Amino acid sequence: MKHIYKITGMTCMGCRANMERMLNDIDEIKQAEVDLDKAEAVIEFDNHLSITELQDKLKKAGSHYQIHLNDKEALKYHKEKEKSKKDFKGNGVYYCPMFCEGDKTYDKPGDCPVCGMDLIEQPSSSKSVTYTCPMHSEIETDEPGNCPVCGMDLVPKQTKETSENTTYKKLLKKFKIALAFTFPIFLIAMADMIPENPLLKIMPLKYWNWVQFVFSLPVVFYAAWMFFERAWRSVRTWNLNMFTLIGIGAGAAWTFSVIALIFPGLFPGQFKTEEGTVHLYFEAATVILTLVLLGQLLEAKAHSKTNSAIKELMKLAPNSAVRIVDGQEQVISIDHIKKGDILKLKPGDKVPVDGELKKGNAYIDESAITGEPIPVEKKPGDKVSSGTINGNTSFLMEAEKVGSETLLSQIIKMVNNASRSRAPIQNMADKISAYFVPAVVFIAIITFIVWKFFGPEPSWVYAFVNAIAVLIIACPCALGLATPMSIMVGVGKGASSGILIKNAEALERMNKIDTLVIDKTGTVTFGRPSVEKVVSLSGLNEDEILSFIASINNNSEHPIGKATVEYAKNKGIKLQVIENFQAVAGKGVTGYMEGKNVGLGNEKLLKQYHINYPDEVRNEVLKYQNKGKTVSLFFIEKEIAGFVVIWDAIKETSIEAIKKLKEAGMEVIMLTGDNKNTARAVAEKLQLSGFKAECLPQDKLKEVEVLQNNGKKVAMAGDGINDAPALAKANVGIAMGTGTDVAIESADITLIKGDLKGIVKAKNLSNSVVKNIKQNLFFALLYNTIGVPVAAGILFPFFGLLLSPMIAALAMSFSSVSVISNALRLRSIRLD
């Protein structure tokens, strides 16, 4: 195929010859002819090049001429070529909505090899950006640059066709076709019930039967053929499922009708009409398939809502950002942001990546991440997270975490993983499902036999129709979907409320928790300690003692250590050099300063290093501890040189949350590394069920084990490295999102806000999800327990009622949709 391009920059025949030579030297071009008068090049390709690739090759060849797309045909080809790369920009991860193989994923769309359901695309946190020309919308590319047609700057355009939309559109098209051909078949069949059938005046019944056959072909072999493919695969692999029953039932009805149409003489008289033709079931087969197709269509629509929370989170990240380079503003794709970049946020902008505010002040709306509606004030030095929204001021920030490292990306990853995990309660449904399809087939066979030998005339017809109704009404999918749909929606609901759940098992276990163990610093308190007072007990003045305390804490990651360092810096105190620094878990820190052994910590640290602790010092310290304040003692060699008084305010939300948890019947116990006096004061203010002070990491672990051995179901909430062992051991570990990475990694649930109210929400969420799962399982079991016997004809001897296969198909289609719809109710529950 030849394409015509516009060329600018040619002024003479030498230019023309030079351009033609360079074009013909390109390997992918079969032949090129350049016309100077028209300023055009007619190019025939061996292997087509996009306009960008063609421009690059000419540039490398030394051309100073500009080549642009010119004719409509070339523009169309370019559009199709570029669009083919972008039509579907999914993240390449797909999973079965019934989780037949656990958390296994697939790298391309299709059907689940076990149950045959359409695979669902896992939402991705990546932001795929397409750039387009404002004047020529057909131009699309992955990179910013200039339009190859008019030279204008390309602008970002977000285009993404999700797999769910693709599946829905595909099913909608097939449903329309199925409906268009099924409706006439249904009218032909139903017309027989009208006195003096008007259709028979047009032509005899045997010809109308052929019309039904012809109209059924598009339904069976195009619109619904996938059901038979899935049925055959399920039998071949012996993963029997819903499609097995549909394939057998609808396939039997259609095949019977075709044989009866072609060879009517094979069938006894009771199968025949007054006209001598056999009763056909084209309308039953096509209506069944069309209704099942409708069910699949509604399911596809409902599935798109089950992970809506993830999709809403994905929308929080902007496509582009403003980067400051040499004082100039550059609009760049979010994918091009690098660590260390200085970004400018204007009023109303979304924060693109995680970082630190460098210049300016702001009020950041973090509600979509933490679930809290009140904007948070930020000043230089404060951290800002991707997906949050700037208020009405401008500020500069430095990018620290980009791409998959951002908080938003980690949230989406955790929610995706949790959504695909299996809850223990699902095991019951799996055991039932394993025997379900064979049992239904067996019941269908028994139904056929009973109606054949004990049913009224025409017994063959009754036997056949009722056996098909049994196969069609049974719905193993309702059982299979009962748990995963509730888990998926529940996990998404949690994420939108600031509760990140690592797996479905943790969400289910939270429902049974009766004892909550909590840390103090950063969990009950704000975790932002402030220095109230520095006391010198030696010949050194308070500033000198503060210098020593801040110097040894400068290497510590503990919140108390950071508080003393910040306090010293604000007072302009110069820090000393500390050698051989060592953090003693649960006790304090030690090191060498000017050749002397120094340390800062609690009473346990003093005992370990045999430090003299006079009673008068102990009594003075006790006064502060009884007020709920923390005191860290500083020693040089074997003598106490001073101490620092730390105050970490208790969160008002902690008091409110603990009250609600206790009202719900939970015991709340505090385990802290702080001293007994401080711990007692805090415990009394919070009205805790109990507390234990001076706990080392192993003590917290041991206490959790003791509670578990006493039959308690324990949840542990903490935020520090010393909490990690207990978090891992507890039935449910709950990490404060404001805490350390180690604590978060060890936990089953992470509270982004770092607030105990999140535990109340997590408990309520767990209760609601487990209740929803049980409702779904009950409905699925009840539906099949009632539906199968009714379809078999159990009501006929008493009430003369039989269930048409078409009604059975309608009931089956809506059973799965009902389960999904019930799961979707979790999106609207209140958690506080």
C-alpha positions in Angstrom: 0.0 0.0 0.0 1.3 3.5 -0.9 1.0 6.5 1.4 1.4 10.2 0.7 3.4 12.4 3.0 3.9 16.1 3.1 7.5 17.4 3.1 8.6 20.9 4.2 12.1 22.4 3.8 12.8 21.5 0.1 13.8 24.5 -2.1 15.4 23.0 -5.2 15.8 19.8 -7.3 18.9 19.0 -5.3 16.8 18.9 -2.1 14.3 16.7 -3.9 16.9 14.2 -5.0 18.6 14.2 -1.6 15.3 13.5 0.2 14.4 10.8 -2.3 17.7 9.1 -1.8 17.5 9.1 2.0 14.0 7.7 1.9 15.0 4.9 -0.5 18.0 4.1 1.7 15.6 3.1 4.6 15.3 -0.7 4.7 11.6 -0.8 5.4 10.8 1.3 2.3 10.2 -0.5 -0.9 10.1 2.6 -3.1 9.8 6.3 -2.6 9.2 9.1 -5.1 9.4 12.8 -4.1 7.6 15.6 -6.0 9.1 19.1 -5.4 6.1 21.0 -6.8 3.6 19.3 -4.6 6.0 19.0 -1.7 5.0 15.4 -1.3 6.5 12.0 -1.1 4.7 8.8 -2.3 6.1 5.9 -0.2 5.5 2.2 -0.6 6.6 0.1 2.4 7.8 -3.4 2.8 7.2 -3.1 6.6 5.1 -0.1 7.6 6.7 2.5 9.8 4.8 4.9 12.0 5.3 8.6 11.3 7.5 8.8 14.5 9.7 6.0 13.4 10.0 7.5 9.9 11.0 10.9 11.3 13.6 9.3 13.6 15.2 7.4 10.8 15.4 10.5 8.6 16.9 12.5 11.4 19.6 9.8 12.0 20.3 9.9 8.3 21.1 13.7 8.6 17.9 15.0 7.0 16.9 18.6 7.9 13.6 18.2 6.0 10.4 17.8 7.9 8.0 14.9 6.9 4.4 14.9 8.1 1.3 12.7 7.5 -0.7 14.1 4.6 -3.6 12.1 3.3 -6.6 10.7 5.1 -5.6 7.1 4.3 -2.3 7.6 6.1 -3.9 9.3 9.0 -6.3 6.4 9.4 -3.6 3.8 9.1 -1.5 5.7 11.7 -4.5 5.9 14.0 -5.2 2.1 13.7 -1.5 1.3 14.1 -1.1 3.4 17.3 -4.5 2.5 18.7 -3.8 -1.2 18.4 -1.1 -0.8 21.0 -3.5 1.0 23.4 -6.9 -0.5 22.8 -6.5 -2.4 26.0 -4.1 -1.1 28.6 -4.8 -3.4 31.4 -2.2 -4.5 33.9 -2.0 -8.0 32.5 -3.3 -9.7 35.7 -6.6 -11.6 35.6 -8.3 -13.8 38.2 -11.4 -16.0 38.5 -14.2 -14.3 40.4 -14.9 -17.7 42.1 -11.2 -18.1 43.1 -11.3 -21.8 42.0 -7.5 -22.0 42.2 -7.0 -19.8 45.2 -5.1 -16.6 44.5 -3.8 -17.9 41.1 -3.8 -15.2 38.4 -3.5 -15.3 34.6 -1.7 -13.0 32.2 -4.4 -12.7 29.6 -8.3 -12.4 29.5 -10.4 -15.5 28.9 -12.3 -18.2 30.8 -11.4 -19.8 34.1 -10.0 -23.3 33.2 -11.9 -24.7 36.2 -15.3 -23.1 36.4 -15.5 -21.4 33.0 -16.4 -18.0 34.3 -15.0 -14.9 32.6 -11.7 -13.9 34.2 -11.7 -10.4 35.8 -8.9 -7.9 35.4 -7.2 -6.9 38.6 -7.1 -3.1 38.9 -3.6 -1.7 38.7 -2.2 1.4 40.4 -0.2 2.3 37.3 -1.4 5.4 35.4 -1.2 4.8 31.7 -1.2 8.1 29.9 -1.9 8.6 26.2 -0.9 11.8 24.6 -3.0 13.3 21.8 -3.0 16.4 19.5 -5.6 19.0 20.4 -6.2 19.5 16.7 -5.9 15.9 15.4 -7.5 13.6 17.9 -6.6 10.6 15.8 -2.9 11.1 16.8 -2.2 9.1 19.9 1.2 8.2 21.5 2.7 7.0 24.8 5.2 9.9 25.0 4.8 13.7 25.1 6.1 15.5 22.0 4.9 17.3 18.9 2.0 16.3 16.6 3.4 14.7 13.4 0.7 16.5 11.4 0.6 20.1 12.6 3.5 20.2 15.1 1.4 21.3 18.1 2.4 20.1 21.6 0.7 16.8 22.5 -1.5 16.8 25.6 -2.3 14.0 28.0 -5.4 12.0 27.4 -6.6 9.2 29.6 -8.0 6.3 27.7 -8.5 2.9 29.2 -10.9 0.2 28.2 -11.2 -2.1 31.2 -11.5 -5.9 30.8 -14.9 -5.7 32.5 -16.2 -3.1 30.0 -14.8 -5.3 27.2 -16.5 -8.4 28.6 -19.7 -6.5 29.2 -19.8 -5.1 25.6 -19.1 -8.5 24.2 -21.9 -10.1 26.2 -24.3 -7.3 25.4 -23.7 -7.8 21.7 -24.3 -11.5 22.0 -27.4 -11.0 24.1 -28.9 -8.6 21.5 -28.3 -11.2 18.8 -29.7 -14.0 20.9 -32.7 -12.0 21.8 -33.4 -10.9 18.2 -33.5 -14.6 17.0 -35.0 -16.1 20.2 -38.0 -13.8 20.3 -39.5 -15.0 16.9 -38.9 -18.6 18.0 -40.8 -17.9 21.2 -43.7 -16.3 19.3 -43.9 -19.2 16.9 -44.0 -21.7 19.8 -46.5 -19.7 21.8 -48.8 -19.1 18.9 -49.8 -22.8 19.1 -51.6 -21.9 22.4 -53.8 -19.4 20.6 -57.1 -20.9 19.3 -57.0 -21.4 15.6 -53.3 -20.6 15.4 -53.0 -17.7 13.0 -49.5 -18.8 11.8 -50.9 -22.0 10.4 -53.0 -19.9 7.9 -49.7 -18.7 6.4 -48.0 -22.1 6.2 -48.1 -25.6 7.8 -46.5 -26.3 11.2 -43.7 -28.4 9.8 -42.4 -25.4 7.9 -42.6 -23.2 11.0 -40.5 -25.8 12.7 -37.8 -25.3 10.1 -38.0 -21.6 10.7 -37.4 -22.2 14.4 -34.4 -24.4 13.5 -32.9 -21.7 11.3 -33.4 -19.0 13.8 -31.9 -21.1 16.6 -28.6 -21.5 14.7 -27.2 -18.0 15.5 -28.2 -18.4 19.1 -26.6 -21.8 19.6 -23.6 -21.5 17.4 -22.7 -17.9 18.0 -24.3 -16.1 20.9 -24.3 -19.0 23.4 -21.6 -21.2 21.9 -19.2 -20.3 24.7 -21.5 -22.1 27.1 -21.1 -25.4 25.2 -17.3 -24.9 25.0 -17.1 -24.4 28.7 -19.4 -27.4 29.3 -17.2 -29.6 27.2 -14.0 -28.4 28.9 -15.6 -29.0 32.3 -16.4 -32.6 31.4 -13.0 -33.2 29.8 -11.2 -31.9 32.9 -13.8 -33.2 35.3 -14.2 -29.7 36.8 -18.0 -29.9 36.7 -19.8 -26.6 37.1 -22.8 -24.5 36.2 -21.9 -24.7 32.5 -21.9 -28.5 32.6 -25.6 -28.4 33.6 -26.4 -25.7 31.0 -24.6 -27.5 28.3 -26.3 -30.9 29.0 -29.8 -29.4 29.5 -29.9 -26.9 26.7 -27.9 -29.1 24.4 -30.2 -32.0 25.0 -33.3 -29.9 24.2 -31.8 -28.5 21.0 -30.3 -31.8 19.8 -33.6 -33.6 20.5 -35.4 -31.0 18.4 -33.1 -31.3 15.5 -33.4 -35.1 15.4 -37.2 -34.9 15.8 -37.3 -32.3 13.0 -35.3 -34.4 10.5 -36.4 -37.9 11.6 -39.9 -37.6 13.1 -40.6 -41.3 12.5 -38.2 -42.3 15.2 -40.5 -41.1 18.0 -43.6 -42.6 19.5 -47.0 -41.1 19.1 -47.1 -39.4 22.5 -44.3 -37.1 21.4 -46.3 -35.9 18.4 -48.8 -33.1 17.8 -52.2 -33.5 16.0 -50.5 -32.5 12.7 -48.1 -35.5 13.1 -45.0 -33.4 13.9 -43.0 -34.0 17.0 -43.1 -31.5 19.9 -39.9 -29.5 19.5 -38.0 -27.6 22.1 -36.2 -25.0 20.1 -37.9 -22.3 22.1 -36.9 -23.9 25.4 -33.3 -24.3 24.3 -32.9 -20.7 22.9 -34.9 -19.0 25.7 -32.7 -20.9 28.3 -29.5 -19.9 26.6 -30.7 -16.3 26.2 -31.7 -16.0 29.8 -28.4 -17.5 30.9 -26.7 -15.0 28.7 -28.7 -12.3 30.4 -27.6 -13.6 33.8 -23.9 -13.4 32.6 -24.5 -9.9 31.3 -25.9 -8.8 34.7 -23.1 -10.5 36.5 -20.5 -8.7 34.4 -22.2 -5.4 35.3 -22.3 -6.3 38.9 -18.7 -7.5 39.0 -17.6 -4.1 37.9 -19.0 -2.7 41.1 -17.4 -5.2 43.5 -14.0 -3.6 43.2 -15.2 -0.1 42.7 -13.3 1.0 45.9 -10.0 0.0 44.2 -11.0 1.9 41.0 -11.9 5.0 43.1 -8.5 4.8 44.7 -6.8 4.5 41.3 -8.6 7.7 40.2 -6.9 9.6 43.1 -3.6 9.6 41.4 -3.3 12.3 38.7 -2.0 11.6 35.2 0.5 14.5 35.3 2.4 16.7 37.6 4.2 20.1 37.5 8.0 19.7 38.0 10.2 22.7 38.8 13.5 22.6 36.8 15.8 25.7 37.0 12.9 27.7 38.2 10.8 26.7 35.2 7.5 24.7 35.4 7.3 21.5 33.3 4.2 19.5 32.9 5.2 15.8 32.9 3.6 12.4 33.1 3.3 10.9 36.6 5.3 8.0 35.3 8.3 10.3 34.7 8.6 11.6 38.2 11.8 10.6 39.9 13.0 10.6 43.5 14.3 14.1 44.4 12.2 15.9 41.9 10.7 19.2 43.2 7.0 19.3 42.3 4.6 22.2 42.5 1.0 21.7 43.8 -1.6 24.3 43.0 -4.9 24.7 44.8 -7.1 21.7 44.2 -4.3 19.5 42.8 -4.0 15.9 43.7 -0.7 14.9 45.3 1.0 12.7 42.6 3.6 10.8 44.7 4.7 10.5 48.3 7.1 13.1 49.5 8.0 16.0 51.9 6.6 19.5 51.8 9.5 21.8 51.2 8.0 25.3 50.8 4.6 26.7 51.8 1.8 25.6 54.0 -1.2 23.6 53.1 -4.4 21.9 54.3 -4.5 18.4 52.7 -7.7 16.5 52.3 -6.8 12.9 53.2 -10.3 11.5 53.5 -10.0 9.2 50.5 -7.0 7.5 52.1 -7.8 7.6 55.9 -11.5 8.0 55.8 -11.3 11.1 58.0 -13.2 14.1 56.5 -11.3 17.0 58.2 -8.3 18.4 56.2 -4.9 18.1 57.8 -2.6 21.1 58.2 0.9 20.5 56.7 4.0 22.7 57.1 7.6 22.3 55.7 9.0 19.0 56.8 5.7 17.2 57.0 5.0 14.2 54.8 2.3 14.2 52.1 0.9 11.1 50.4 -0.1 10.3 46.8 -3.9 10.5 46.2 -4.6 13.2 48.8 -5.9 16.6 47.6 -4.4 20.0 48.2 -6.6 22.8 49.6 -6.5 26.4 48.5 -2.8 27.2 48.7 0.3 26.4 46.6 3.4 24.6 47.8 6.5 22.8 46.7 7.2 19.2 47.6 10.1 16.8 47.1 9.3 13.4 45.6 10.5 10.6 47.9 8.5 7.5 46.9 7.4 7.1 43.3 5.7 4.4 41.2 4.9 1.2 43.1 6.5 2.6 46.3 3.8 5.2 47.0 1.3 4.7 49.8 -1.5 4.7 47.2 0.2 1.9 45.2 0.8 -0.1 48.3 -2.8 0.2 49.4 -4.1 -0.9 46.0 -1.6 -3.8 46.0 -2.7 -4.9 49.4 -6.4 -4.6 48.6 -5.9 -6.6 45.3 -4.1 -9.4 47.2 -6.7 -9.5 50.0 -9.5 -9.6 47.5 -8.1 -12.7 45.9 -7.4 -14.5 49.2 -9.7 -17.2 50.6 -11.6 -17.1 53.8 -11.8 -20.3 55.9 -15.6 -20.2 55.7 -15.3 -20.8 51.9 -14.1 -24.3 52.6 -17.6 -25.4 53.4 -18.9 -24.1 50.1 -16.0 -25.8 48.2 -16.8 -29.2 49.8 -20.5 -28.9 48.8 -19.6 -27.7 45.3 -17.4 -30.7 44.7 -20.4 -33.1 44.9 -23.0 -30.7 43.7 -23.0 -31.2 39.9 -22.8 -35.0 40.0 -25.6 -35.0 42.5 -27.7 -32.8 40.2 -27.1 -35.0 37.2 -28.0 -38.0 39.2 -31.2 -36.3 40.4 -32.0 -35.4 36.8 -31.6 -39.1 35.7 -33.8 -40.2 38.6 -36.4 -37.5 37.7 -36.5 -38.8 34.1 -36.9 -42.4 35.2 -39.7 -41.6 37.8 -41.7 -39.5 35.3 -41.3 -42.1 32.6 -42.6 -45.0 34.6 -44.9 -43.3 37.1 -45.9 -40.0 35.4 -49.0 -39.3 33.4 -49.2 -39.4 29.6 -47.3 -38.3 27.6 -44.8 -39.7 30.1 -41.8 -39.4 27.8 -42.4 -35.7 27.3 -42.9 -35.1 31.1 -39.7 -37.1 31.9 -37.7 -35.2 29.3 -38.9 -31.7 30.2 -38.6 -32.1 34.0 -35.1 -33.6 33.7 -34.0 -30.6 31.7 -35.6 -28.3 34.3 -33.6 -30.0 37.1 -30.3 -29.5 35.2 -31.1 -25.9 34.4 -32.3 -24.6 37.7 -29.3 -25.8 39.8 -26.8 -23.1 40.4 -23.4 -24.1 41.8 -22.2 -20.5 40.9 -24.3 -19.0 43.6 -22.4 -21.2 46.2 -19.1 -20.4 44.6 -19.7 -16.7 44.5 -21.1 -16.4 48.1 -17.8 -15.9 49.9 -15.5 -14.2 47.4 -18.0 -11.5 46.4 -18.5 -10.5 50.1 -14.7 -10.6 50.7 -14.0 -8.4 47.7 -16.6 -5.8 48.5 -15.7 -5.8 52.2 -12.0 -5.4 51.6 -12.7 -2.5 49.2 -15.0 -0.9 51.8 -12.2 -1.2 54.4 -9.7 0.4 52.1 -12.0 3.4 51.5 -12.3 3.7 55.3 -8.6 3.7 56.0 -8.5 -0.1 57.0 -6.1 -2.2 54.9 -6.7 -5.9 55.2 -3.9 -8.3 54.3 -6.1 -11.4 53.6 -9.6 -12.7 53.9 -8.7 -15.0 56.8 -7.8 -12.0 59.0 -11.1 -10.3 58.1 -13.0 -13.4 59.1 -11.0 -14.0 62.3 -11.6 -10.4 63.4 -15.2 -11.4 63.9 -14.3 -13.8 66.7 -11.9 -11.5 68.6 -12.8 -11.0 72.3 -9.6 -9.5 73.6 -7.6 -6.5 72.3 -4.0 -6.0 73.4 -2.7 -2.5 72.7 0.7 -0.8 72.9 0.9 2.7 74.5 3.2 5.0 72.5 1.8 5.7 69.0 -1.2 3.5 69.6 -3.0 5.0 72.5 -1.0 8.2 72.4 -0.2 10.4 69.4 3.3 8.9 69.1 4.6 12.4 68.8 6.2 12.9 72.2 7.4 16.4 73.3 10.0 17.3 75.9 8.4 18.9 78.9 11.5 19.3 81.1 15.2 18.5 81.4 16.6 18.0 84.9 20.3 18.0 85.8 21.4 16.0 88.8 25.2 16.8 88.5 27.4 19.8 88.1 26.4 20.1 84.4 23.7 22.6 83.5 20.4 21.7 81.8 21.6 22.6 78.3 24.7 20.4 78.6 22.6 17.5 79.8 20.2 18.1 76.9 23.1 18.1 74.5 24.2 14.7 75.8 20.7 13.3 75.7 20.0 14.6 72.2 23.4 13.4 70.9 22.9 9.8 72.0 19.2 9.8 70.7 20.3 11.2 67.4 21.0 7.6 66.2 17.7 6.3 67.6 14.5 5.7 65.6 12.3 5.8 68.7 9.7 8.6 68.8 11.0 9.7 72.2 14.5 9.9 70.8 13.4 12.1 67.9 11.5 14.3 70.3 14.6 15.1 72.3 16.7 15.7 69.2 14.1 18.1 67.8 13.8 19.9 71.1 17.6 20.4 71.2 17.8 21.7 67.7 15.0 24.2 68.3 17.1 25.5 71.3 20.2 25.7 69.1 22.0 23.1 71.2 25.1 21.6 69.5 25.2 17.8 69.4 28.2 15.6 70.4 29.8 12.7 68.6 28.6 9.3 69.9 30.6 6.1 69.4 29.6 2.5 69.7 25.9 3.4 69.7 23.6 0.5 70.7 19.8 0.3 71.1 18.8 -2.1 73.9 15.3 -3.3 73.0 12.7 -2.3 75.6 15.3 -0.5 77.8 17.0 2.4 76.1 20.2 3.4 74.3 23.9 3.4 75.2 27.2 4.5 73.7 30.6 6.2 74.3 31.1 10.0 74.5 34.5 11.5 75.0 35.7 8.0 76.1 33.0 7.7 78.8 30.2 5.1 78.9 26.8 6.9 78.7 23.3 5.7 78.4 19.6 6.9 78.4 16.7 4.7 79.3 14.4 3.2 81.9 15.0 1.5 85.2 15.8 -1.8 83.5 18.7 -0.2 81.7 20.0 1.1 85.0 19.9 -2.4 86.5 21.6 -3.9 83.5 24.5 -1.5 83.8 24.5 -1.5 87.6 23.8 2.3 87.8 23.3 3.8 91.2 19.7 5.0 91.6 19.3 7.1 94.8 15.9 7.2 96.5 15.6 10.9 96.2 16.0 10.7 92.4 13.5 7.8 92.3 10.9 9.9 94.3 11.3 12.9 92.1 10.9 10.8 89.0 7.8 9.1 90.5 6.0 12.5 90.7 6.1 12.8 86.9 5.3 9.2 86.3 2.1 9.3 88.4 0.9 12.0 86.0 1.2 9.6 83.1 4.5 11.1 81.8 7.5 9.2 80.7 10.9 9.8 82.3 14.2 8.7 80.6 17.2 8.7 82.9 20.7 9.7 81.6 23.8 8.3 83.2 27.6 8.8 82.8 29.7 5.8 83.8 27.9 4.6 87.0 26.1 7.8 88.1 22.8 9.4 87.0 23.6 12.8 85.6 20.0 13.9 84.8 16.7 13.0 83.2 14.3 14.2 80.7 10.5 14.3 81.1 8.5 13.4 78.0 4.8 14.0 77.5 2.9 12.1 74.8 -0.7 13.2 74.8 -3.5 10.5 74.8 -5.7 10.7 71.7 -9.3 11.6 72.5 -10.3 9.1 69.9 -8.5 6.4 72.0 -10.8 7.0 74.9 -13.9 6.9 72.7 -12.7 3.8 70.8 -11.9 1.8 73.9 -15.3 2.7 75.4 -17.1 1.3 72.3 -14.9 -1.8 72.2 -15.7 -2.6 75.9 -19.4 -2.0 75.3 -19.2 -4.6 72.5 -17.9 -7.1 75.1 -14.1 -6.9 74.3 -11.4 -6.9 77.0 -8.8 -4.2 76.3 -5.4 -4.7 77.8 -2.4 -2.4 77.5 1.2 -3.8 77.3 3.9 -1.2 77.4 7.6 -0.9 77.8 7.0 2.2 80.0 7.2 2.1 83.8 4.3 0.9 86.0 3.4 4.3 87.4 3.1 5.9 84.0 1.2 2.9 82.6 -1.2 2.9 85.6 -2.0 6.6 85.1 -2.8 6.0 81.4 -4.8 2.8 82.1 -6.9 4.6 84.7 -7.7 7.5 82.4 -8.7 5.0 79.6 -10.5 2.7 82.0 -8.8 -0.3 80.5 -9.6 -3.9 81.5 -5.9 -4.4 82.5 -2.3 -3.4 81.8 1.2 -4.7 82.1 4.2 -2.3 82.2 8.0 -2.6 81.6 7.4 -5.2 78.8 10.2 -6.2 76.5 9.3 -7.6 73.1 9.4 -11.1 74.4 7.2 -10.2 77.3 4.5 -8.9 74.9 4.8 -12.1 72.9 4.5 -14.2 76.0 1.5 -12.3 77.3 -0.3 -12.9 74.0 0.4 -16.6 74.2 -0.9 -16.7 77.8 -4.1 -15.1 76.8 -4.5 -17.5 73.8 -3.8 -20.5 76.1 -6.7 -19.3 78.3 -9.0 -19.6 75.3 -9.0 -15.9 74.3 -9.1 -14.8 70.7 -6.5 -12.0 70.7 -6.0 -9.0 68.5 -2.8 -7.1 69.0 -2.4 -3.4 68.0 1.0 -1.7 67.9 3.3 0.5 65.8 6.9 -0.3 66.8 9.6 -2.8 66.0 9.2 -4.2 69.5 5.5 -5.0 68.8 6.3 -7.1 65.7 6.6 -10.5 67.5 3.3 -10.1 69.3 1.6 -8.8 66.2 2.7 -11.9 64.3 1.6 -14.2 67.1 -1.8 -12.7 67.8 -4.9 -14.1 66.1 -5.1 -10.8 64.3 -2.2 -8.3 64.2 -3.2 -4.7 63.8 -0.6 -2.1 62.8 -0.8 1.6 63.0 -0.1 3.1 59.6 1.9 5.8 61.4 4.3 3.1 62.7 7.3 1.2 61.4 7.4 -0.9 58.2 8.3 -4.0 60.3 5.2 -3.6 62.4 3.0 -3.1 59.3 4.6 -6.2 57.6 3.9 -8.3 60.6 0.3 -7.3 60.9 -2.9 -8.7 59.3 -4.7 -5.3 59.3 -3.2 -1.9 59.0 -5.0 1.3 60.1 -3.7 4.1 57.8 -4.9 6.8 60.2 -3.1 5.1 63.2 -6.2 5.6 65.3 -7.9 3.1 67.6 -11.3 4.1 66.1 -10.1 2.1 63.1 -10.2 -1.1 65.3 -13.9 -0.3 66.0 -14.4 0.0 62.2 -12.4 -3.1 61.5 -14.5 -5.1 64.0 -17.8 -3.8 62.6 -16.6 -4.5 59.1 -15.7 -8.0 60.0 -19.0 -8.6 61.6 -20.9 -7.3 58.6 -18.8 -9.3 56.1 -19.2 -12.6 57.9 -22.9 -11.9 58.3 -23.1 -11.1 54.6 -21.3 -14.3 53.7 -23.6 -16.4 55.8 -26.6 -14.7 54.2 -25.2 -15.6 50.7 -24.4 -19.2 51.6 -27.9 -19.6 53.2 -29.6 -18.1 50.1 -27.5 -20.3 47.8 -28.2 -23.5 49.7 -31.9 -22.7 50.2 -32.3 -21.8 46.6 -30.8 -25.1 45.4 -32.5 -27.1 48.2 -36.0 -25.8 47.1 -35.3 -25.2 43.4 -34.1 -28.7 42.4 -37.0 -30.7 44.0 -39.5 -28.2 42.6 -38.0 -28.6 39.1 -38.1 -32.4 39.5 -41.9 -32.1 40.0 -42.3 -32.7 43.7 -45.2 -30.3 43.9 -47.1 -31.9 41.0 -48.9 -34.7 43.0 -50.2 -32.1 45.5 -50.8 -29.0 43.5 -50.4 -30.0 39.9 -47.5 -27.5 39.5 -44.6 -28.0 37.2 -41.6 -25.8 36.5 -40.9 -24.9 32.9 -37.2 -25.2 31.9 -37.4 -21.5 30.8 -38.6 -20.4 34.2 -35.8 -22.5 35.7 -33.3 -20.8 33.5 -34.6 -17.4 34.6 -34.3 -18.4 38.3 -30.8 -19.8 37.8 -29.6 -16.6 36.1 -30.8 -14.4 38.8 -29.6 -16.5 41.7 -25.9 -15.5 41.1 -26.9 -11.9 40.5 -28.8 -11.9 43.8 -25.7 -13.1 45.7 -23.6 -10.4 44.1 -26.2 -7.8 44.8 -26.4 -8.8 48.4 -22.6 -8.5 48.7 -22.8 -5.0 47.1 -24.9 -3.9 50.1 -21.6 -3.9 52.1 -20.6 -0.7 50.3 -23.2 1.3 52.1 -22.8 0.0 55.7 -21.7 2.4 58.5 -18.5 1.3 60.3 -18.3 3.8 63.2 
